[in-house]
Structures are given as C-alpha cells and as structure tokens.
Amino acid sequence: MTPEHERLAAEYVVGLLDDDEQRNAERLAGSDPSFQEAIAQWQARLAELDATATPVAPGDQLWSRIESDLDGIPAPLRDEHPVSFAIPSPRASFAVLWRSLPFWRIVGMAGAFASLLLAVGVGLLATREAREPVLIAVLLTEQNRPAAVVNAFANGSAELIPLDAIPVPPGRALEIWTLWDRARGPVSIGLIDRARTVPLNVSNLPRTGPNQLFEITLEPATGSPTGRPTGPVLMKGTTSTAL
Amino acid sequence: MLGVAMRLLRRRALAEEAVHDTFVQVWQNAASFDPARGEGLTWLYAILRNRALNILRGETRTDLVNDFEPMGLEASGEDAEALVVRLSDASALRRCLERLEPVRRKAILLAYVEGLSHGELAGRLGVPLGTMKSWIRRSLAALRECMR
C-alpha cells in the first residue's frame, strides 16, 4: 500500500475525491484487495460520526415507494451456486450449506436488515420522543381567551400553534417574542403574516426554561423597526413543564 | 439513515431519494456484501453516503447553494465541535479528533458530515486550496496513526 493509495482510500471514504480520482479509487477497490481493506478500515474508523446525526423519521410515502420498487426487482441471489438437492444425508447437505457462499450472504444480509430495522425503529422512537413537548405555554388574549400554544421540545426547538384566527390588518404582521432575560429584553423569534403553525427561531437563544414569557404583538409587515415590540400585545403566556 | 442523508443533502426530498436508492441498491447488490468484512450497518451507511455524495456532487449542487444560503449554511458549520461532543467519551475517534488542531478537525468533520469539497472547505475556512489539501492529507494520516 503506497502512501498515495492510503490517501486515496481515506479521502474516498470521507468523500473528498474529484471525478477522476473517484473513478481511480473505484477501479482500485474492484481490483486491489489491500485497497479494499483500507477502505473498510476507514469506514469503520469514521462510522461513529454517522451515529451523531439527529434521527429523522421517514414518511410513509418513502416506505411505500421503496416497497413497491423492490417488488419490481427480482431477488438477485437465486441461481449463482445453486445448492444441490440430490444430497441424501442431512449432515452432507448441512455441510454444503455451510460452504455455500449464497447461504452466508443471505445470513449476512438478514443481519444487516435486522440492524437496519433496529436503527430505523430507534430513530422513530427518538423522533417521537423529541416530538413530546417538555414545556408548554398557553398564550391568552387580553380577554383571557387561549389563542395559541407554544411547545418547546427536548431537542431545543420550539413551535407556535395558533388556536384562533387572528385578524391581521393589511401591511401588518404578527411578531412572536420571548423574554428569557429581563436585562436583555424581549427577543424576536418569528414573524408571520397570518396565524399559522410555525417553528420558532430559538436556536440562538439559551434553552427555553419554565416560566419564560412568550408574546405576540402586531407589527409592521417587515417586523418591528426597533427590534423591540412596538405594537399592541395580542396575547401572552409563560411556559410550564409538561407532565 | 435519513438523518445522515439530511446532513449531507440538506433537503428532505433529496435525502429520501438517497435512502430509497440505497435500499434498492442493497437489494440488487446483495451479492457484493461480504459478511467477513465489516459490519452490515457500516456497509449500509457506506452505500448511503456514496449515493448521497453522488447526488450532492451531481446535478443539484448549484440549486442547493441557492436554496439554503439564507437558512444558515454558515451557521451549520458551528456544529462541528458539538458533533465531537456527541461521540462517546471512550471513543478512540473522539480522542484522536481532539488531538487535531481545531480548525483542521473542523475541516475533516465538515467534509465527512456535510460533504464539503476541498474547494468549499478552503472557502469556508478561509485558507488557500493547496493548504486545505495538505491539512486534510496530514490530518487523515494523523488520525490513522492515532487510531491504530
């Protein structure tokens, strides 16, 4: 293994090769077992980084598309080294199976699929968990009518769900604010033209805490010109911990 | 899987495309799976990454930049350090990454996780292309040495 091949294998796995080098690496991977081995080692070294991705649950559509596309493809393993059926003794046929490459490939594939299902399942669970809000604020109008809910999630994100249509005059918009630090004052975390469910822009703020104030004010269409609420407060509420 | 693809491709539709293609490819190429070499899951992710990188390097690259610049492509780079923290304390990869100079560590992580090219890394981190190439080459060699 030359140092140049080492570099090629590493950058192939990281995904840094340009077209020419990529082709070169793929050619080597097909012909040079030691290059193949170097690639496998790099994949194993860096695989942990894949596990740091935030799990995203696939939609039903994706599953049904994969399913229907797989139906159209014949299983590929069928007639490569067909296992002979003429063998009388069970022990002998077991031995044949034991030495059969297709058999082990299937076993290996089954293992891979099992891991995959597990990975997807864990991802689904984690996502579901992440969708349970940990903090909820019910925003009340001046007449004490609930008009919107703010949900804050364990992963630090938050969303606004309006419960009531809010009349917005033309040329104006609803601006969402939160007060996490009295010294800093209210911070704008969203601007919407009409009442609709939106994710709130809280990623640059400290994690939402209990008893944190959220409010919506009426502002010019482009948002408050001063960076502070200027219009009337339409609704407000503070967060409580969800049980 | 979708999470890994989303980090590389940033758009859900493209990420789903990559996951879909991976399943189909796994099914078709089951014969190329060698159980003796590596774990099934690593193999699967390798196929997924390969597919996602191809999509990324292919026809969609320009669109991606246009669509996502305003949504904080810059900001996402800040997560490189957070990513290291998510690796287990006992991880050799973490220990070895932490021995790299921070900016070089960031380059490696951005390349792997977000699929940036040498040129993009050079632009993002503000160094000449040649410097970036040699950083990457040396950092990867150091990682390999450290993880032996």
Chai-1 contact restraints between the chains, C-beta under 6 A:
chainA,res_idxA,chainB,res_idxB,connection_type,confidence,min_distance_angstrom,max_distance_angstrom,comment,restraint_id
A,R7,B,R137,contact,1.0,0.0,6.0,A-B,restraint_1
A,A10,B,L140,contact,1.0,0.0,6.0,A-B,restraint_2
A,V14,B,A111,contact,1.0,0.0,6.0,A-B,restraint_3
A,V14,B,Y112,contact,1.0,0.0,6.0,A-B,restraint_4
A,G15,B,L53,contact,1.0,0.0,6.0,A-B,restraint_5
A,G15,B,G115,contact,1.0,0.0,6.0,A-B,restraint_6
A,L16,B,A111,contact,1.0,0.0,6.0,A-B,restraint_7
A,A40,B,R37,contact,1.0,0.0,6.0,A-B,restraint_8
A,A40,B,G38,contact,1.0,0.0,6.0,A-B,restraint_9
A,Q43,B,T42,contact,1.0,0.0,6.0,A-B,restraint_10
A,Q43,B,A46,contact,1.0,0.0,6.0,A-B,restraint_11
A,A44,B,T42,contact,1.0,0.0,6.0,A-B,restraint_12
A,R45,B,M147,contact,1.0,0.0,6.0,A-B,restraint_13
A,L46,B,Y112,contact,1.0,0.0,6.0,A-B,restraint_14
A,A47,B,T42,contact,1.0,0.0,6.0,A-B,restraint_15
A,E48,B,L87,contact,1.0,0.0,6.0,A-B,restraint_16
A,E48,B,S91,contact,1.0,0.0,6.0,A-B,restraint_17
A,E48,B,L93,contact,1.0,0.0,6.0,A-B,restraint_18
A,L49,B,Y112,contact,1.0,0.0,6.0,A-B,restraint_19
A,D50,B,V4,contact,1.0,0.0,6.0,A-B,restraint_20
A,D50,B,Y45,contact,1.0,0.0,6.0,A-B,restraint_21
A,T52,B,L83,contact,1.0,0.0,6.0,A-B,restraint_22
A,T52,B,R86,contact,1.0,0.0,6.0,A-B,restraint_23
A,A53,B,G3,contact,1.0,0.0,6.0,A-B,restraint_24
A,A53,B,V4,contact,1.0,0.0,6.0,A-B,restraint_25
A,A53,B,R7,contact,1.0,0.0,6.0,A-B,restraint_26
A,T54,B,G3,contact,1.0,0.0,6.0,A-B,restraint_27
A,P55,B,G3,contact,1.0,0.0,6.0,A-B,restraint_28
A,V56,B,L2,contact,1.0,0.0,6.0,A-B,restraint_29
A,V56,B,G3,contact,1.0,0.0,6.0,A-B,restraint_30
A,V56,B,M6,contact,1.0,0.0,6.0,A-B,restraint_31
A,P58,B,L2,contact,1.0,0.0,6.0,A-B,restraint_32
A,L62,B,E16,contact,1.0,0.0,6.0,A-B,restraint_33
A,R65,B,H20,contact,1.0,0.0,6.0,A-B,restraint_34
A,I66,B,H20,contact,1.0,0.0,6.0,A-B,restraint_35
A,I66,B,F23,contact,1.0,0.0,6.0,A-B,restraint_36
A,D69,B,V24,contact,1.0,0.0,6.0,A-B,restraint_37
A,L70,B,W27,contact,1.0,0.0,6.0,A-B,restraint_38
A,I73,B,W27,contact,1.0,0.0,6.0,A-B,restraint_39
A,P76,B,Q28,contact,1.0,0.0,6.0,A-B,restraint_40
A,P76,B,A30,contact,1.0,0.0,6.0,A-B,restraint_41
A,P76,B,A31,contact,1.0,0.0,6.0,A-B,restraint_42
A,L77,B,A30,contact,1.0,0.0,6.0,A-B,restraint_43
A,W104,B,P35,contact,1.0,0.0,6.0,A-B,restraint_44
A,G108,B,F33,contact,1.0,0.0,6.0,A-B,restraint_45
A,G108,B,P35,contact,1.0,0.0,6.0,A-B,restraint_46
A,M109,B,A30,contact,1.0,0.0,6.0,A-B,restraint_47
A,M109,B,F33,contact,1.0,0.0,6.0,A-B,restraint_48
A,G111,B,G40,contact,1.0,0.0,6.0,A-B,restraint_49
A,A112,B,G40,contact,1.0,0.0,6.0,A-B,restraint_50
A,A112,B,L44,contact,1.0,0.0,6.0,A-B,restraint_51
A,S115,B,G40,contact,1.0,0.0,6.0,A-B,restraint_52
A,S115,B,L41,contact,1.0,0.0,6.0,A-B,restraint_53
A,L116,B,L44,contact,1.0,0.0,6.0,A-B,restraint_54
